[in-house]
């Protein structure tokens, strides 16, 4: 085992190496285990505790009963690819050929992995905003690329345009954009998106955009990066059915974009999962064709839960950054006189029966001090679960 081995690069890139150089468990694994052991309500990880729409579940059962249990086509079933293309055109005005410009993947993470592995060479730079979804660091390192970050500044978690300009250079191969953003719930403005597109064209970089929370927006509509002027021919858009249809365990994702880029991503994807989720693909196709009322409804429900959890966190003494989108609220423990979110996260399950994730888990190790007092809490839970969670939060200062 050497420092050039794939496991080492991935663990190092994700900030998961122990001082002795051994792989360490992620904070998500640790907090979920702690929540289970203590009986704490797990507001750390972003998975719903309710089933998705009945039509989608029934379509999966019907597909299993009808025998759709063997390998599907390598790029995904024709009907799901068509449904994805229709959905992109219907909601975002992004018109894609389902035969050449759509690829079905094992969740959004595989789409990101195949794109980063397929489109970078060792030493290339991949630019992300920071905090960043934890998989990004591991995937970039696994590809042998260099991870360059641009900070999102609290409390609104917005980037500085000058810092974006400094980060994107001729060495940049991929600009990895996550909007709506995990973990902060911020959404990039059209001005920032246009700046990114301009810099990508100027430096001949590919834009890889993670938009899995595209329908979970609360204050303003989502803007898909590929629809901005000059973006379409150099942008790959990643999404999935997990968040939108509360089917995170099915791992049905996709990537859309220009045919030449999709072909390169497909070349790598076939050696990762090969194919996936045969009976779930027709079910997600059904979901993508649900009426507009469904998509408005899930956002409205989560908007109400966002407000309830935000109020409860404020009442408990936290500073709260209200997210514009997504599943999560970032809360600041500093007003409570608590500056070490990582220690607090490990104490909360025993102390009040709540599990959360320190935002430092989404930072490069050398930058974790910037978010030292911040915790991420999920509100994608049933109303009765949130009611109990709020009661427990109310005991924090007791």
C-alpha positions as CSV (number, residue, x, y, z in Angstrom):
1,X,0.0,0.0,0.0
2,X,1.4,3.4,-1.0
3,X,0.2,7.0,-1.1
4,X,-0.5,6.6,-4.8
5,X,-3.1,3.8,-4.3
6,X,-6.6,4.6,-5.3
7,X,-8.1,4.1,-1.8
8,X,-5.5,6.4,-0.3
9,X,-6.2,9.2,-2.8
10,X,-9.9,8.9,-2.3
11,X,-9.7,8.9,1.5
12,X,-7.2,11.8,1.4
13,X,-9.4,13.8,-0.9
14,X,-12.4,13.3,1.3
15,X,-10.5,14.2,4.4
16,X,-10.8,10.7,5.8
17,X,-7.3,9.7,6.6
18,X,-6.3,9.0,10.2
19,X,-3.1,10.5,11.6
20,X,-1.5,7.1,11.0
21,X,-2.5,7.2,7.3
22,X,-5.4,4.6,7.7
23,X,-8.9,5.1,6.2
24,X,-11.3,6.6,8.8
25,X,-15.1,6.3,8.8
26,X,-17.0,9.3,7.6
27,X,-18.8,11.6,10.0
28,X,-22.1,10.4,8.4
29,X,-21.3,6.8,9.3
30,X,-20.3,7.8,12.8
31,X,-23.3,10.0,13.4
32,X,-25.8,7.5,12.0
33,X,-24.4,4.8,14.2
34,X,-24.5,7.1,17.2
35,X,-28.1,8.0,16.5
36,X,-29.1,4.3,16.3
37,X,-27.3,3.5,19.5
38,X,-28.8,6.3,21.5
39,X,-32.2,6.4,19.9
40,X,-31.6,10.0,18.7
41,X,-33.6,11.5,15.9
42,X,-31.3,11.6,12.9
43,X,-31.4,15.1,11.4
44,X,-27.9,14.5,10.1
45,X,-28.4,12.6,6.8
46,X,-30.7,13.8,4.0
47,X,-33.1,11.0,3.5
48,X,-36.9,11.3,3.8
49,X,-38.8,9.1,6.2
50,X,-41.9,8.9,4.0
51,X,-42.5,6.9,0.9
52,X,-42.7,8.6,-2.5
53,X,-45.8,9.0,-4.6
54,X,-48.1,6.0,-4.9
55,X,-48.0,6.0,-8.7
56,X,-44.2,5.7,-8.7
57,X,-44.2,2.9,-6.1
58,X,-46.9,1.0,-8.0
59,X,-45.0,1.3,-11.3
60,X,-42.0,-0.3,-9.6
61,X,-44.1,-3.2,-8.2
62,X,-45.7,-3.7,-11.7
63,X,-42.3,-3.7,-13.4
64,X,-41.0,-6.4,-11.0
65,X,-44.1,-8.5,-11.5
66,X,-43.8,-8.1,-15.3
67,X,-40.3,-9.5,-15.2
68,X,-38.2,-6.3,-15.6
69,X,-35.5,-7.8,-13.4
70,X,-32.6,-8.4,-15.8
71,X,-30.0,-6.0,-17.3
72,X,-31.6,-2.9,-18.9
73,X,-29.9,-1.2,-21.8
74,X,-26.5,0.3,-21.1
75,X,-27.6,3.9,-21.4
76,X,-30.9,3.3,-19.6
77,X,-34.3,2.2,-20.9
78,X,-35.6,4.1,-23.9
79,X,-38.7,5.3,-22.0
80,X,-36.8,6.7,-19.0
81,X,-34.3,8.5,-21.3
82,X,-37.3,9.9,-23.2
83,X,-39.0,10.9,-19.9
84,X,-35.8,12.7,-18.7
85,X,-35.5,14.6,-22.0
86,X,-39.2,15.6,-21.8
87,X,-38.8,16.7,-18.2
88,X,-35.7,18.8,-19.0
89,X,-37.6,20.5,-21.8
90,X,-40.8,20.9,-19.8
91,X,-39.3,22.5,-16.7
92,X,-36.0,24.1,-17.8
93,X,-36.3,24.6,-21.6
94,X,-33.3,22.3,-22.1
95,X,-34.0,20.3,-25.3
96,X,-32.0,17.0,-25.4
97,X,-32.0,14.0,-27.7
98,X,-32.9,11.0,-25.6
99,X,-30.9,8.7,-27.7
100,X,-27.5,10.6,-27.7
101,X,-27.7,13.2,-25.0
102,X,-29.1,11.3,-22.0
103,X,-27.4,8.7,-19.8
104,X,-29.0,6.9,-16.9
105,X,-26.7,6.2,-14.0
106,X,-26.6,4.6,-10.5
107,X,-27.6,7.7,-8.8
108,X,-26.2,11.2,-9.2
109,X,-22.9,10.2,-7.6
110,X,-22.1,7.7,-10.3
111,X,-22.8,10.3,-13.0
112,X,-20.4,12.7,-11.2
113,X,-17.8,10.0,-10.8
114,X,-18.0,8.9,-14.5
115,X,-17.7,12.5,-15.6
116,X,-14.8,13.4,-13.4
117,X,-12.9,10.1,-14.2
118,X,-13.7,10.4,-17.9
119,X,-12.9,14.0,-18.6
120,X,-9.9,14.8,-16.5
121,X,-6.2,13.9,-16.7
122,X,-3.9,13.6,-13.7
123,X,-2.9,17.2,-12.6
124,X,-6.0,18.9,-14.1
125,X,-7.8,21.2,-11.8
126,X,-11.5,20.8,-10.8
127,X,-13.0,23.9,-9.2
128,X,-15.9,23.6,-6.7
129,X,-17.5,25.9,-4.2
130,X,-16.8,25.2,-0.6
131,X,-18.5,23.8,1.5
132,X,-19.0,21.0,-1.0
133,X,-20.9,17.7,-1.2
134,X,-18.5,15.3,0.5
135,X,-18.3,12.9,-2.5
136,X,-16.6,15.6,-4.7
137,X,-13.3,15.6,-2.8
138,X,-12.9,11.8,-3.0
139,X,-13.9,11.6,-6.7
140,X,-11.5,14.4,-7.7
141,X,-8.6,12.8,-5.8
142,X,-9.4,9.4,-7.2
143,X,-9.1,10.8,-10.7
144,X,-5.7,12.3,-9.8
145,X,-6.9,15.8,-10.4
146,X,-6.3,18.8,-8.1
147,X,-9.2,20.2,-6.1
148,X,-9.5,24.0,-6.1
149,X,-12.2,25.6,-4.0
150,X,-14.0,28.9,-4.0
151,X,-15.5,29.8,-0.6
152,X,-19.2,30.5,-0.1
153,X,-19.5,33.3,2.5
154,X,-21.9,33.1,5.4
155,X,-24.6,33.9,6.3
156,X,-26.1,33.8,2.8
157,X,-23.4,31.4,1.4
158,X,-22.7,33.4,-1.7
159,X,-19.4,33.5,-3.6
160,X,-17.2,36.5,-4.3
161,X,-17.0,37.0,-8.1
162,X,-13.3,38.0,-7.9
163,X,-12.5,34.8,-6.0
164,X,-14.2,32.8,-8.8
165,X,-12.1,34.7,-11.4
166,X,-8.9,33.8,-9.6
167,X,-9.8,30.2,-9.2
168,X,-10.7,29.4,-12.8
169,X,-7.6,29.4,-15.1
170,X,-6.2,27.6,-18.1
171,X,-5.4,24.7,-15.8
172,X,-9.1,24.2,-15.0
173,X,-10.7,21.2,-16.7
174,X,-14.0,21.0,-14.9
175,X,-16.0,23.6,-13.0
176,X,-18.3,21.6,-10.7
177,X,-21.3,23.7,-9.9
178,X,-23.9,22.6,-7.2
179,X,-27.0,24.6,-7.3
180,X,-29.2,24.3,-5.3
181,X,-26.4,23.7,-2.9
182,X,-25.7,20.9,-0.4
183,X,-25.1,21.5,2.5
184,X,-26.1,25.2,2.7
185,X,-29.3,25.4,0.6
186,X,-28.1,28.5,-1.3
187,X,-28.8,29.1,-5.0
188,X,-26.3,30.8,-7.3
189,X,-27.6,33.9,-9.0
190,X,-27.9,34.2,-12.7
191,X,-25.1,36.8,-12.6
192,X,-22.8,34.2,-11.0
193,X,-23.9,31.5,-13.4
194,X,-23.2,33.8,-16.3
195,X,-19.8,34.6,-14.9
196,X,-19.0,30.9,-14.6
197,X,-20.1,30.3,-18.2
198,X,-18.0,33.2,-19.5
199,X,-14.9,31.9,-17.6
200,X,-15.5,28.3,-18.9
201,X,-15.6,29.5,-22.5
202,X,-12.6,31.7,-21.9
203,X,-10.5,28.9,-20.4
204,X,-12.1,26.0,-22.4
205,X,-13.4,24.2,-19.3
206,X,-16.3,21.9,-18.9
207,X,-19.2,22.8,-16.6
208,X,-20.4,19.8,-14.6
209,X,-23.5,20.8,-12.7
210,X,-25.2,18.9,-9.8
211,X,-28.9,19.9,-9.7
212,X,-30.5,17.1,-7.7
213,X,-32.5,19.6,-5.6
214,X,-33.9,21.3,-8.7
215,X,-37.5,21.0,-7.6
216,X,-37.0,21.7,-3.9
217,X,-36.8,25.5,-4.1
218,X,-38.7,27.8,-1.7
219,X,-38.1,31.4,-2.5
220,X,-37.4,31.6,-6.2
221,X,-37.3,29.1,-9.1
222,X,-34.3,27.0,-10.0
223,X,-32.2,28.1,-13.0
224,X,-30.5,25.3,-14.8
225,X,-26.9,26.3,-15.7
226,X,-27.0,24.8,-19.2
227,X,-29.8,27.2,-20.2
228,X,-27.6,30.3,-19.8
229,X,-26.1,31.8,-23.0
230,X,-23.0,30.0,-24.1
231,X,-23.4,27.1,-21.7
232,X,-25.2,24.3,-23.7
233,X,-22.3,22.9,-25.6
234,X,-19.9,22.6,-22.7
235,X,-22.3,21.7,-19.8
236,X,-23.2,18.3,-18.3
237,X,-26.2,18.4,-16.0
238,X,-26.6,15.8,-13.3
239,X,-29.8,15.0,-11.4
240,X,-31.7,12.0,-9.9
241,X,-35.0,10.7,-8.8
242,X,-34.0,10.1,-5.2
243,X,-34.7,13.6,-3.7
244,X,-37.7,14.5,-5.9
245,X,-39.6,11.2,-5.4
246,X,-38.3,10.2,-1.9
247,X,-36.6,7.1,-3.4
248,X,-33.0,7.6,-2.3
249,X,-32.4,3.9,-2.0
250,X,-33.2,3.2,-5.6
251,X,-30.2,5.1,-6.9
252,X,-31.6,6.2,-10.3
253,X,-29.7,9.2,-11.6
254,X,-28.9,10.7,-14.9
255,X,-26.6,13.1,-16.8
256,X,-27.6,15.1,-19.9
257,X,-25.5,17.2,-22.2
258,X,-23.8,17.3,-25.6
259,X,-23.5,13.9,-27.4
260,X,-19.7,13.9,-27.5
261,X,-19.4,14.5,-23.7
262,X,-22.1,11.9,-22.9
263,X,-20.3,9.3,-25.0
264,X,-17.1,9.9,-23.0
265,X,-18.9,9.6,-19.7
266,X,-20.7,6.5,-20.9
267,X,-17.3,4.9,-21.7
268,X,-16.4,5.1,-18.0
269,X,-19.9,4.4,-16.6
270,X,-20.0,1.0,-18.3
271,X,-17.0,-0.1,-16.2
272,X,-18.5,1.2,-12.9
273,X,-22.0,-0.2,-12.4
274,X,-22.5,-1.3,-16.0
275,X,-26.3,-1.0,-15.7
276,X,-28.6,-0.5,-12.7
277,X,-32.1,-0.5,-11.3
278,X,-34.1,-2.2,-14.1
279,X,-37.5,-2.3,-12.4
280,X,-37.0,1.2,-10.9
281,X,-36.3,2.9,-14.2
282,X,-39.9,2.7,-15.5
283,X,-41.1,3.9,-12.1
284,X,-38.9,7.0,-12.2
285,X,-40.2,7.6,-15.7
286,X,-43.7,7.7,-14.3
287,X,-42.6,10.1,-11.6
288,X,-41.0,12.5,-14.1
289,X,-44.3,12.7,-16.0
290,X,-46.4,13.6,-12.9
291,X,-48.4,16.8,-13.0
292,X,-47.0,20.2,-12.1
293,X,-49.1,20.0,-8.9
294,X,-47.0,17.2,-7.6
295,X,-43.7,19.2,-8.0
296,X,-45.3,22.3,-6.5
297,X,-46.7,20.2,-3.6
298,X,-43.4,18.7,-2.5
299,X,-41.8,22.1,-2.4
300,X,-44.7,23.6,-0.4
301,X,-44.6,20.7,2.1
302,X,-40.8,21.1,2.7
303,X,-41.1,24.9,2.8
304,X,-43.4,24.5,5.9
305,X,-41.0,22.1,7.5
306,X,-38.1,24.4,6.8
307,X,-39.9,27.1,8.7
308,X,-40.7,24.9,11.7
309,X,-37.1,23.7,12.1
310,X,-35.7,27.2,11.6
311,X,-38.0,28.5,14.3
312,X,-37.0,25.7,16.7
313,X,-33.3,26.2,16.1
314,X,-33.6,29.9,16.7
315,X,-35.6,29.3,19.9
316,X,-32.8,26.9,21.0
317,X,-30.3,29.7,20.6
318,X,-28.7,28.9,17.3
319,X,-28.1,31.4,14.6
320,X,-29.9,30.3,11.5
321,X,-29.2,30.7,7.8
322,X,-32.5,30.1,6.1
323,X,-31.9,28.0,3.0
324,X,-33.5,28.9,-0.4
325,X,-33.7,25.2,-1.4
326,X,-32.9,21.6,-0.5
327,X,-33.3,19.5,2.6
328,X,-31.0,21.3,5.1
329,X,-30.6,24.2,7.4
330,X,-27.1,25.4,8.5
331,X,-27.2,26.6,12.1
332,X,-24.5,28.5,14.0
333,X,-23.7,27.3,17.6
334,X,-21.6,30.4,18.3
335,X,-24.5,32.4,19.8
336,X,-24.7,29.5,22.4
337,X,-21.1,30.1,23.3
338,X,-20.2,26.8,21.5
339,X,-17.4,27.2,18.9
340,X,-16.7,23.5,18.2
341,X,-19.5,22.0,16.0
342,X,-17.7,18.7,15.6
343,X,-17.6,18.1,19.4
344,X,-21.2,19.4,19.8
345,X,-22.4,17.0,17.1
346,X,-20.9,14.1,19.0
347,X,-22.5,15.3,22.2
348,X,-26.1,16.1,21.0
349,X,-27.3,12.5,20.6
350,X,-26.6,11.7,24.2
351,X,-27.4,15.1,25.5
352,X,-30.8,15.9,23.8
353,X,-31.4,13.0,21.4
354,X,-30.7,14.8,18.2
355,X,-28.1,13.9,15.5
356,X,-26.6,16.6,13.2
357,X,-23.6,16.9,11.0
358,X,-20.8,19.5,11.4
359,X,-20.4,21.6,8.3
360,X,-16.6,21.0,8.6
361,X,-17.3,17.6,7.0
362,X,-18.0,19.4,3.8
363,X,-14.7,21.4,3.9
364,X,-11.1,20.7,3.0
365,X,-9.3,19.9,6.3
366,X,-7.1,23.0,6.0
367,X,-10.3,25.2,5.8
368,X,-12.5,23.7,8.5
369,X,-11.8,26.5,10.9
370,X,-13.9,28.7,8.6
371,X,-17.1,26.7,9.6
372,X,-16.0,25.6,13.0
373,X,-19.3,26.5,14.8
374,X,-21.7,25.4,12.0
375,X,-24.0,22.4,12.0
376,X,-26.3,21.0,9.3
377,X,-29.8,19.8,10.3
378,X,-32.2,18.1,7.9
379,X,-35.9,19.0,7.8
380,X,-37.0,16.3,5.2
381,X,-38.8,14.4,8.0
382,X,-42.4,13.7,8.9
383,X,-44.3,16.4,10.8
384,X,-44.5,14.2,13.9
385,X,-40.8,13.5,13.9
386,X,-40.1,17.3,13.6
387,X,-42.5,17.9,16.5
388,X,-40.5,15.6,18.7
389,X,-37.2,17.0,17.4
390,X,-38.3,20.5,18.3
391,X,-39.3,19.5,21.7
392,X,-35.8,18.0,22.2
393,X,-34.1,21.0,20.9
394,X,-36.0,23.1,23.4
395,X,-34.1,21.3,26.2
396,X,-30.7,22.3,24.9
397,X,-30.4,25.3,27.1
398,X,-32.4,23.8,30.0
